[in-house]
Amino acid sequence: MILLLEKNAPEGASRDLLQLAARLGLPARTMGGSWGRQAVEVDDPVPARLLRTLRAAPHVEELLSRPRANPLVELEGDEGVRPVRVGDLAIGGGDLVLAAGPCAVESEDQVEAAALAAARSGARLLRGGAYKPRTRPGDFQGLGLQALRWMRAAADRHGLLVVTEALDPASCDEVAEWADVIQIGARTMQATSLLKAAARSGRPVLLKRGLSATLDEWLGAAEYLAAGGAPGVILCERGSRSFETSTRFSLDVGVIAAARLRTHLPILADPSHPAGRRALVRPLARAAIAAGADGLLVEAHPDPSCARCDGPQALLLDELEDLAREMADVGASVGRTFADPRERRAASGV
């Protein structure tokens, strides 16, 4: 936004305004051009309470706001997260959310075991791939409709919701029939025809950040979904490609914090893909919660050594409860809640 000073403002008034902005933690700079007066530009977004302070500063006469690039998904003033409702679940409220399950659905027994473990850990969503976008055509591509049916049945038996990926517009209706949330993967984040089809499906959409996408590009893709009528949009940070080789991708906890300042959309984090190996998943999960994520999307498998997709990064099923306890601990330190699975079972008498 641009702050225009009075035409008769004393020399140095813009410098005083810059110093005020700096004390408030707001990046700002003086502006040249043909304003005919002193002018200061302040980077958006500016919280409403700080905006009032700037507006009341000496010699400030007018405030000019720039048009918002993504008006449907960007924050307004001091607005917080707008929770997305999926059935009886609110994603983005005070309670952290866990979605867990295999990278790819491989058999009925496998998804049943994963659903049972997910439910016991306090997860509210069962994740799993029925359709898999793979790097090579010879890699396992998923079991399609049969996998969707297995996921739905297992989720219903254990009181879970289903989140799974649609790869193209043609598959959106089929996925929407069996799933509660449609996932748009990192590889297809900017596939506009897919975004439009997912928005028309009537299901909330979980939008993963692309492998090299900027925050602006990520929010632009979310704007497509909101403009297309999606009943809810949930962002998911899953790591970006970088020079680092000790991890599969680089989980960007900074972009989680930055997105929290830009958008009212809930934000989940996927620590499994950036980790690339099991030992790093829980540390990255803890970092994501501390940075402001509203929950986690985590891979877990009954026997990762036999997994047909991303086995090395999948947690063992009995590790989900350890992850859940850590979510509760870290969440409590940042004002969020997630029930320890032991306490949950004790309360229910299970």
N, C-alpha and C positions, 0 to 999 in steps of 0.2 A: 504494500500500500504506500501511498505518497502523502506526506504531510506538507501542506502549503502554509508558509508563514505569512503574517501580515505584511503588506507592502512597505510599511514604515518600521518593520522590525529592525532593531539595532544590529549593526554588524557583529557577527559572532553568535547570534541567536541560534543559528543552525548547528554550530559547534556545541552549544549547551544542550540542544536536543539530542545530538549524537551521544553525548556523555550520559544523558538520562536513559537512552535506549540501551547503552552498554551496561548500565547498572541493573537494568531489567532483564539482561541476558538476551537482548534482541539484536541480531545483525542489522546494521543500518549504514547508510552512506549518504553524503550530500549529492545533489543532482545538479547537473549543468543544464544547458538548454535555454529555451526562450520562455521560461515561466514568468519572467518579469518580477521575480521575488525569490527569496531563499526557499529551497525545497529539500526535504529529506525523504529518502526511500527506506522503508523498513520491510524486511522479508516476511512474507506470510508463512504460516498462519500466526496471528497475534491473538492470544487469549483475551476474552472480553474485559477482564479486570485490568490488564495491562493496556489495552486499547483506551480505556477510560482515563488512565494516568497520562498517556501521551496526548490525548485530546485536550486534557486540562492544562497542559504545559504552557508556560508563558509564550505569547505571540503566535500560537498555532491557530490558524483561521479556518482551514478546510482540510478534510480528509478525503482522499480519492482511493477507492478500492478497485483493484484489478478484477476483471471477470474471472471467476473460478473455472479452471480447466475441466474439472469433473464434479459438477455441482451436486450430483445425486449421491456421491460417496464421500465427499469431503466434509470435514467438520464445520460446524457453524458456531462461532464463539466458543464458549466454555463447555459445549456439549460433550458428553462422554460417549461410551460405546452404546450402540443400539443393539440389544441382544437379538439374535436370530432364533426364532422358535422352530423346533423340529419336533413335532408331536408334543409331548409334555416337557421337552428339554429346552432350556434357554441357553444358547451358546453366546458367551460374551457378558454374562452377569458377574456376580461376585464369586460364583462357584467355577472352579476349573473343570475342564472336560477332557476325558481321555477316550480316544478311539484306538482300538488295537485289533490286530489280526494279521494274517499272512500277506506277504506281497502279492502272491497269486493263489487263487483257490485251486487246489490240486485234487481233492477228493472229498467225499461227504464226511468221512471220519476226521480228516484233518480240520475242516472248518468247524465241525462240532466241538472238537477238543479246544480249538482256539476260542470259540464263543464262550464255552464254559469258563476257561481261564480268564478271559476278558471280563466277564460278568463278576467273577469272584474278586477281581482286583478293583472293581468300582468303575470300570469303563462303561460308558453309555452307548457307544457306537461300535459296531463290528466293521472293520475295514478289510478289504480284500479285493484282488483284481480278477474280474471275469474276462476282461479284454485287456491285453497287455501290449503297449507299444514298445517293441524291442529294437535294439540297435541292428541286429542281423535277422534276415528273414528265416533262418533256420532255428532261431531261438524259440522257446516255448511262448506261444501267443495267447494262452488262456483257453478256458473251456466254454466261454460264452454263456449262452442261455442256461445250460445245466449248472454252471457255477452260480449264476444269479439265484436259481431256485434253491440250491443248497444253502447259500448265504441267508436267504430270506427265512427258510425253515429253521435254521440254527439260531438266528437272531430272535425269532419269535419265541422259541423254546426258552430262551434265557433273558427275555425282556430287554433286548438290545434294538437299536436302530441300525440301519445299513447305510454305509457310504462306499461308493464304488465308482470307477471311472467310465466315462463315455468317450470314445475315441473320435467319433465323427457325428455329423448331424443325423445320419440314418440310425445310429444306435441309441440316440437320446431317449426316444419314446420307450424302447425296450428296457433300458436301464431305469427310467422313471417308473415303470410298472412294478419293479421289484425292489428298488432302493428308496430310501428316505431322503438321501442327499446325493446329488450328482457331482462327481469330482471332475474337474478339468485339470489335466496333468501339466507338468512343466513344459513338455514338448509342444503342447497345443495351446498354450496360454493366449497367444495372439491369433488363433484361428478364428476369425470373426464369424464365419458361418456356423462353427460349432458353438461359439458363445451365444449367438442369437437363438440357435435351436435349443440350447440348454435353458435359456431364459424363458422360452415358451413352454417348457415341459411342465411347469407348475410345481417343481421341486426347488428347494433351496440348493445353492450351488457352492461347492468348495473350490476355490480358485488357487491353484499352486502357482508360485512365482516361477517364471521361466529361468532357465539355467544362466542366462546373461541379462536378464531384464532389470531395468532400473525401477525405482519406486514409482516414478511417473508412468512408465509403461504398464506396470502392474495395476495401478489405480485406473489407468485408461481402459484396460481389459475389464476391470470390475464395473466401470461405467457402462460398458456395452451390456453387461448382464442386468444392471439396474434399469437402464433405459429400455431393455427388452421385456421388462416385467417380471424378472425373477423375484419370488417371494422372500428371498433372503440371499445375501452373499457373504461368504466366510473366506477370508484370506488364509493362505497357508505358506509360510516360508519353509523351503526345503533345501536351501543351500545353493550356491552359485559356483560356477567353474572359475578356478583361479590357478595360480602358479604352484600352489601347495600340493605336494604328493603324499603327505602322510595321512591325509583324509581323502575321501572320495570327492567331496565337494566342500565348500566353506560355508558353514552355517552362519548367516549374517544376523547376529543378535542386534547389531546396530540398526539394521533396517526394520526390525520389529519395533524398536523404540521410536525410530523416525516415523514409521507408519502410524504409530499410536498418536502422534502429534498432528497427523494429516487427515485421518479418516475415522469415521464412527463405526466402521465395519469390525466385527470380531476377527481376531488373528490367532490362528493355530500355528504350531511349529512341528515339522517332521524332522526329528533328530536322526532317524535311521539312515536316510539317503546320504546326508553329508558325512556321517560317521564312516560308513563303509565297512565297519567292523564292530562287533558286539561290544567290545570293551569301552568304546567311546560314546555309545548311545545315551547312557544315563547321565554322564557328565554334561553332554550337550543339552539334554532335556532340562537339567537343572538350570543351566545358563539361560535357556529360552524362557522359562517361567520367571526367572529373576528379571529378565529384560522386559516383561510385560505381556507375554503370550497368554491367551485365554485358555489354552489347553494344548494337548499333544496328539499327534497322529503317528502311531508307533507300529513297527512290524514285529510280529512274534509268531513262532512256528513250533509245532510239536517236536520236530526233528530237523533243525536247520541244515545239518550235514547232507540231508537228502532233498532239500528244497530245490525246486526247478527254477527258482528266480531269487536272487539276492539273499541266499542263505547266510553268508558271513555277517550280514548286518542285522539279522533277525534275533531278537531276544528269545531265550528259552521261555516257555510258558510260565514256569514258576518264578521267573524274574519279574513278571509284571507286577506282582504284589510289592516287590522291593521298589520298583519304579513308582508305584502309587504312593508308598510311604514317603518317598523323597519329594513327590509332588506336593503332598500335604505339608511337609516341613518347610520347603522353600516357599510355597504359596503363603503360608502363615507369615513369613517374614516380609512379604510385600502386600499384606492385606487381602489375600485370597484364601479360599477354603477348598479343601478336597478331603473327604473323609478317609482316614486310614482304614484299609480293608478289614483289619482285625476288629476295629471299633464298630464298623458297619455290620459285620457278622454277629458280634456280640449283641448289638442292639436288636437285630432281627431274630436272635436265638438260633442262628444256623451254625 
